[in-house]
Amino acid sequence: EHERILAVFDAGVLARKQRPMVLPHPQSLRTLYVLALETAMRLREMYTLEVRQVDLAKRTIFLDKTKNGDKRQVPLSSVALAELRTHLASLGDAPPRVFPWWDGDSSHKVLVRMSDYLSKIFAGVFEQAGASDFRFHDLRHEAVCRLFERTALHETAIMKITGHRSHRMLLRYANLRASSIADSLW
């Protein structure tokens, strides 16, 4: 599914019943998708990012306000770093924000509207890629699972990355594959 989703972004067009929809900023959508999958960040945490929050040299993104109201630093994997570096280089004259859709208005109504707008675009992308039961928030679940399965990080470190306040909530996101667990057995 991952490769098919990336192919939809690269094509830049969603097939529709009446007429095709040209994706708004397909490179930005691709970067948002990759960041979600690699960092477990929430949609709003990403589309409201300002360039000043990104530190490519330290491989981190600083979130000064999260859903829980806390601040957190999110480490970047090599995949996320490469994608973000390419995206930022394509922006040109250092705009204040990483992504083009949000104008900086932090009112609840605007943020909800923007989240809905992007969620609908991603639903169309996922449907075209053959993953119609997939939602953007599922990327957060997948990212948490990858942190457990592909790293040697302890739960506490993963909680720090994802912003979960309790082990119980973190484990709701950790839908681990039995095959990955079996690989760790003797």
VODO-310206 format. One line per 5 residues: number of its first residue (from 1); their letters; for each residue x, y, z of C-alpha. Coordinates in nm, 3 decimals, decimal comma. Layout:
BEGIN
NUM	a	X:Y:Z  ...
This chain:
BEGIN
1	eheri	0,000:0,000:0,000  0,282:0,237:0,086  0,428:0,234:-0,266  0,084:0,280:-0,423  0,013:0,577:-0,194
6	lavfd	0,344:0,739:-0,289  0,260:0,679:-0,657  -0,067:0,873:-0,617  0,124:1,170:-0,471  0,381:1,150:-0,749
11	agvla	0,106:1,144:-1,015  -0,055:1,446:-0,850  -0,411:1,365:-0,961  -0,708:1,191:-0,800  -0,941:1,011:-1,037
16	rkqrp	-1,299:1,115:-0,968  -1,637:1,010:-1,107  -1,702:1,338:-1,286  -1,356:1,487:-1,339  -1,009:1,434:-1,200
21	mvlph	-0,892:1,644:-0,906  -0,544:1,789:-0,926  -0,389:1,744:-0,582  -0,308:2,074:-0,410  0,068:2,076:-0,347
26	pqslr	0,134:1,704:-0,404  0,496:1,728:-0,280  0,373:1,880:0,045  0,110:1,606:0,081  0,379:1,343:0,027
31	tlyvl	0,602:1,504:0,291  0,312:1,522:0,536  0,241:1,152:0,478  0,605:1,046:0,523  0,643:1,258:0,837
36	aleta	0,330:1,105:0,988  0,456:0,754:0,917  0,807:0,821:1,046  0,738:1,043:1,350  0,389:0,953:1,484
41	mrlre	0,305:1,324:1,484  -0,059:1,429:1,470  -0,198:1,594:1,156  -0,243:1,935:1,320  0,104:1,923:1,474
46	mytle	0,245:1,887:1,124  0,041:2,122:0,907  0,092:2,406:1,156  0,471:2,363:1,160  0,683:2,669:1,113
51	vrqvd	1,028:2,646:0,957  1,184:2,777:1,280  1,063:2,462:1,460  1,268:2,234:1,235  1,633:2,173:1,320
56	lakrt	1,782:1,962:1,041  2,128:1,963:1,199  1,995:1,813:1,524  1,741:1,594:1,337  1,450:1,723:1,545
61	ifldk	1,123:1,910:1,527  1,022:2,116:1,828  0,647:2,124:1,896  0,564:2,416:2,120  0,198:2,323:2,152
66	tkngd	0,051:1,976:2,121  -0,295:1,829:2,168  -0,210:1,766:2,534  -0,085:2,123:2,572  0,271:2,004:2,630
71	krqvp	0,588:2,089:2,444  0,790:1,809:2,289  1,084:1,744:2,065  1,035:1,485:1,794  1,342:1,307:1,658
76	lssva	1,363:1,252:1,282  1,451:0,919:1,126  1,685:0,923:0,828  1,381:0,876:0,600  1,191:1,168:0,758
81	laelr	1,503:1,384:0,753  1,567:1,321:0,382  1,203:1,389:0,291  1,189:1,706:0,499  1,523:1,830:0,367
86	thlas	1,403:1,785:0,006  1,072:1,954:0,085  1,229:2,253:0,260  1,479:2,299:-0,024  1,189:2,313:-0,271
91	lgdap	1,022:2,600:-0,081  1,272:2,858:-0,196  1,281:3,192:-0,014  1,233:3,060:0,344  0,859:3,092:0,401
96	prvfp	0,750:3,100:0,765  0,556:2,772:0,747  0,660:2,425:0,633  0,327:2,348:0,464  0,119:2,578:0,241
101	wwdgd	-0,240:2,516:0,349  -0,262:2,691:0,685  -0,244:3,071:0,703  -0,149:3,096:1,072  -0,501:3,154:1,207
106	sshkv	-0,514:2,949:1,530  -0,888:2,978:1,589  -1,056:2,648:1,666  -1,292:2,678:1,369  -1,008:2,730:1,119
111	lvrms	-0,800:2,445:1,260  -1,094:2,203:1,250  -1,176:2,307:0,893  -0,812:2,258:0,786  -0,790:1,916:0,952
116	dylsk	-1,113:1,809:0,780  -0,992:1,940:0,444  -0,662:1,751:0,461  -0,825:1,436:0,599  -1,062:1,428:0,300
121	ifagv	-0,776:1,469:0,055  -0,586:1,185:0,220  -0,901:0,968:0,220  -0,916:1,015:-0,158  -0,547:0,934:-0,197
126	feqag	-0,580:0,619:0,015  -0,891:0,509:-0,173  -0,720:0,553:-0,509  -0,421:0,355:-0,378  -0,650:0,065:-0,285
131	asdfr	-0,650:0,130:0,088  -1,004:0,264:0,120  -1,041:0,157:0,484  -0,730:0,357:0,580  -0,752:0,699:0,750
136	fhdlr	-0,481:0,956:0,816  -0,487:0,886:1,190  -0,400:0,522:1,114  -0,053:0,651:1,020  -0,001:0,740:1,386
141	heavc	-0,085:0,383:1,486  0,151:0,248:1,220  0,429:0,482:1,330  0,399:0,369:1,693  0,411:0,006:1,583
146	rlfer	0,721:0,076:1,375  0,892:0,240:1,673  0,832:-0,076:1,875  0,918:-0,321:1,596  1,212:-0,150:1,426
151	talhe	1,395:0,006:1,718  1,528:-0,102:2,056  1,364:0,197:2,226  1,189:0,145:2,558  0,826:0,241:2,609
156	taimk	0,925:0,556:2,795  1,134:0,681:2,503  0,854:0,601:2,258  0,608:0,788:2,481  0,839:1,090:2,473
161	itghr	0,846:1,078:2,091  0,471:1,029:2,044  0,351:1,255:2,322  0,143:0,990:2,498  0,105:1,059:2,869
166	shrml	0,036:0,703:2,983  0,160:0,357:2,896  -0,203:0,246:2,867  -0,275:0,500:2,592  0,050:0,421:2,413
171	lryan	-0,035:0,051:2,408  -0,371:0,129:2,242  -0,164:0,246:1,946  0,082:-0,045:1,953  -0,093:-0,304:1,737
176	lrass	0,213:-0,524:1,709  0,236:-0,794:1,445  0,286:-1,147:1,579  0,539:-1,214:1,301  0,756:-0,925:1,423
181	iadsl	0,738:-1,050:1,779  0,826:-1,403:1,661  1,141:-1,269:1,493  1,259:-1,153:1,836  1,215:-1,493:1,996
186	w	1,491:-1,754:2,025
